[in-house]
Amino acid sequence: MAGHAETPRGRVRARAEVTPAIMPGVVCGNHGWWAACAELGLLPLDPFSDRGANLNLLVHADSHDPISGATQPFALALTATPS
């Protein structure tokens, strides 16, 4: 299923696969969705556009882990809508 993932920070294009391996209501995103892949014939997507698929655009950089100082993209509330 193709659609969009959106948070208050941004919106990106995404493809989703519903699987029993992931709990209903949970989305798991892969790193590098926007990158080209010559072996698969996939063209690159603009990583800074809402028509691209850069999941980093959904994360607030001002939210940091109090111990490590790292941003927290691991658990994020978002809205997923089909195209």
KAHU-V514246 format. One record per pair of residues at least 24 apart in sequence whose C-alpha atoms are under 7 Angstrom apart, sorted by the first residue. I is the first residue (numbers start at 1). J is the second residue. Records with the same first field share a line. If there is no record, write none. Layout:
# KAHU-V514246
I: J  J
This chain:
# KAHU-V514246
1: 82
2: 82  83
3: 81  82  83
4: 80  81  82
5: 78  79  80  81
6: 58  78  79  80
7: 58  77  78  79
9: 57  58  59  60
10: 57  58
11: 50  58
12: 50  51  52  53  54  55
13: 50  51  52  53
14: 53
